[in-house]
Amino acid sequence: MNQVLERIIETREVSDGVQSLPLSHPDFPNLPVAIDRAEGRLLQRVIADIKPRTTLEIGCAYGVSTLFICEALASLDQPARHIALDPFQSTQWRGIGVKNAHDAGFGDLLDFREQRSELALPQLVQEGVTIQFALIDGWHTFDQVMVEFYYLNRMLETGGVLVFDDADRRSVNRAIRHALTYPAYQVYGTEKGDETVRRSTLGRLRRALVSVPAVAPLIRSDVLHRDWDLGIFGSCVAIQKVGPDRRSSGWDHAF
């Protein structure tokens, strides 16, 4: 692991070059603002598998996910570009995320844009940028995540992967469920690894039980959760675009 990344993970601290700060939100000390090792391993596994040329990240903060992504890109035997969007990097986050990327030696990989995603993503689409991997980890309201998914879907090539962080939040979970109604997408994996397979098995059990008329009314969704059907339990969920998006103009699907 890169030394800058290893130090942050071990000490749970970052620095702006003058002052050390805890790896937490500056206004909400109990709120973590960085992915953990398991989530980082998922990002790196995806990148190793699909070997993207261009990746994109929404939400840089202190740069921990940026470091995981760039470390994986640097290990590929091909040129790569990582686009990172964060409108608050130089204010709320004191430039620490970009500083960490440069300190780790990943400056040449990084294309950083201090813009809001709802403004930057349409610009990237207009520029003709295509991507093979993206991490969605910005503002977590359902509508914001859906706006980001809409544009990323247009940019993502077939075979590419989108990763949603904080997927255990209801707002993000619902956005993932909606994305998975698109015929072009399927679950790639979560940070839980084999645990996803186990829960999917429980999903088959749930579906079997709710198919029995006498039993279905007794099944509480908070006990036998619908996420078992999809295998999307976890805080970090990756979905893969397995074909072109060919939905008709009137397409709609419950989720």
N, C-alpha and C positions, 0 to 999 in steps of 0.2 A: 504494500500500500504506500502511496505517496506520503512523504514525511509530514507535509503540511496537513493533509487529511488525517493521518494517524494521530498527530498531536491534538487536533480538534476533537476527534472522537474520544481519545483517552482522557483529556483534561476537561472536556465539556466547556471550553472557553475559546474565545476568538479575540483578536486584537486589531485595532486600527493603526497600529504602529507606535502608539503612545500609551494607550490604556487597554488593559485586558477586561473583557466583558463576558458574563455568563452566556452560554448558548441558549438563550431564551428571548422572548419578546421584550423589547425595552420598556413597554408600558404594562405588560402582563407577565410578571416573572415566572408564573407557573405554566405558561403556555410555551411548549417546545416549538422551535422554528426551523428544525432541521430533520432530515430523514435519519434513520438509524442504520446500523450495519446490515440488518436483514433486508431493509428496503434498498439500500445501496447495492447489495449483492444482486437483487432482482434487476435493477437498472443495468448493471454491468453484464449480467447473464444475457439479457435481451440484446444488448449492443454486440456482445461476442457472437450471438447466434445470427443476427440479421446483417451485421457489418454495414451500418448506415454511413452514407457520405455526408449527409446534412442532418443535424439534430436540432431540436428546439426545446426551450425550457421557459415556462411561464412561472415567474417567482424565483428570484435568485437569493434574496435575503443575505445571509452570511456566507453563501457559496458552497455549502456542504454537498448538496446534490450536484452542483456544477462540477465540483472536484471529482465525485464519483463518475459522472458522465465523461468528463474530459480524460480522466485516467484510462477509462475503457477505450475511448476513441484513439488515444495515443498509442495503445497497444496493437491497433489494427495495422495491417500492411497496406495502407492506402491513405491518401489525403482526406482530411475531414474538416468540417466546419460546425461549430456549435453556436447557435443563436440563443441568447438569453434576454428575456424581457423582464424589466423590473422598474416601475416608475418611481420607486422610493429608495433606490439604491444609494444615492448620494445624500439623502436626508435621513430617513428613519434608520437605515442600515449603515450609514456613515462610510459608504464605499468599501466596506469590508469584504463583501462577496467578490467583487472584481479584484481587489487587492490579493485575496487568497489565491484566485486563479492565476494571477501573474506571479506571485511568490512561488507557486507550485510548478511554474514553467509552462503553463498552458496558455499564455497570452496569444500565441499565434493561432490557436484553435478558436478563440473566443471572439464572437461578433456580438458585443453587448449593445443593447438599445434601451435607453431609459425612457420607455414609453408604456402607456397603458395597453394591455393586450387587445382591447376592443378597437383601438386605433392602429396599432402596429400590425396586427394580423391581416386586415384588409389590404394594407400597403404591401405586405409580403406576397399576398395572392396576386396583386396587380403587377408586382415585379416578376411574376412567374416563378417564384421560389417553390421548389418541391422538397419534401422531407421524407425521411424513412423512420424517424423516431421522434416522439415528443413526450415531455413530462408536463402535466397540468397540475400546478401547485401554487395558484395565486389566490384570488378572492374566492371564497368557497360557497357563495350563494348558488342555488340551482340555475338561475338565469345566466349568471356570469359564466359558469362552467359550460352551459349549453352554447352560449355565444362562441366560446373558445373552441368547443368541439366542432361546431359548424364550420369554422374557417380551417381548423386543422384537418378535418375530413377532406376538404377541398385540396389541401396541400399534400396530404399523405399518399404516397404511392402504394400500390397493391403489394402486400407482403410486409408493409410497415406496421409499427406498433405504437399505440398511445398508452401512456401510463398515467393513472389518476392517483395522486397522493391524497391522504386523509379520506380514503374511500369508505371508511367506517362512519363518516358523518352522513346523516340522512340526505342532505342536499346533494352531496357528491354521489352517494349511492344511487339516488334516483336518476341522476344524469347518466351514470354508467348503465343502468337498466334500460334507459331510453336508447342509448347508443347501441346496445346489444339487440334491439329490435330491428336494426338495419340489417338487411340480408348480407351485407358485405363484411360484418364483423363477427368474431367469436372470441371467447376468453383465451388468453395466452397463458396467464398464470398470476399468482400473487406472491407476496413476500413469504407466505407460509409454506410454499413448496408443496410437498406431499400432503399437507393438511388439506389443501384444496380438493384433492382427489377424495379424501375421506369424507369431507363435507358434501361433495357431489353425490357420494353414495347415499348419504342421509337424504339428499334431495330426491333421489329415486324412491326412497322409502316414503317420503312425504307425499310425492305425487301418487304413489300407489294407494296411500291411505285416503287422500282427498278424492280419489276416484270412486270410493265406496260411499254411496248415498247416505247410509246410516251413520257413517263415521265422520264424513266431511264437516257437518256442523259443529263437531266437538273439537276440531283441530284449531288451536289458537296459533295465529301467524307469528306471535312473539315467542312461541315455544318451538314449533317446527317452522323455521324461517324460510321464506321463499328464496333467499339468497343461496340456500343449499341446492336449489334447482340449477343455478347458473355456476356455482363454484366461485363466487366472488367475495367470499368472506376474507377480510383482511383490511389493513390500513393502506395498502398499496396494490392496485389492481391494474394489470396490463391486458389490453385487448388488441387483437391483430386484424388488420384489413386483409381479408382473404380473397377479395375480388373487387372489381370496379363497382362504384355506387350507381346502380341503374334503377333506382326507385322511380316510379311514375309520378307525374305531376300531382295526382290526387292521393298519393301514398299516405297512410296513417296507420298507427299500430298502438294498441293499449300497452302500458308498461307498469 
